[in-house]
């Protein structure tokens, strides 16, 4: 029975010693308008005190990202080059369009393709990542050079 009382007394004392205490957090805005939070008070600046137990925690990803609105359509370098080629020679633009369509057809209908290695001159199997990249490139060329 004495052992039981000592055990209860020990557990009660440990419980009281490990109580949670709130952490003081200092909040201030610098000269550039940036809000700062720190456990140490800032030097030569007034700060407000927050207590960690009073701060409401929010789940991760609570704020949905906003879509950036674009007022003006920005032309990429590829689009500018495609427009220049179309203005100079409609025949060249048509040839690029046909070439891109033919390449896309081959890339999508065949999965085992080989390329000539520029360094060694050997025929090397095309990796799937490279094939997918080439498919994207050909689709972009079709979008740029083929008439809609």
ZITA-V27460 format. One record per backbone hydrogen bond with DSSP energy under -0.5 kcal/mol. NH is the residue of the N-H (numbers start at 1). CO is the residue of the C=O. Records with the same first field share a line. If there is no record, write none. Layout:
NH=CO ; CO
This chain:
5=1
6=2
7=3
8=4
9=5
10=6
11=7
12=8
13=9
14=10
15=11
16=12
17=13
18=14
19=16
25=50
26=38
27=48
28=36
30=34
33=30
36=28
38=26
45=42
48=27
50=25
52=23
54=51
55=51 ; 52
57=55
62=59
64=62
71=69
74=72
75=73
80=76
81=77
82=78
83=79
84=80
85=81
86=82
87=83
88=84
89=85
93=89
94=90
95=91
96=92
97=93
98=94
99=95
100=96
101=97
102=98
103=99
104=100
105=101
106=102
107=103
108=104
109=105
110=106
113=111
115=124
117=115 ; 122
121=117
124=115 ; 122
126=113
131=127
132=128
133=129
134=130
135=131
136=132
137=133
138=134
139=135
140=136
141=137
142=138
143=139
144=140
145=141
146=142
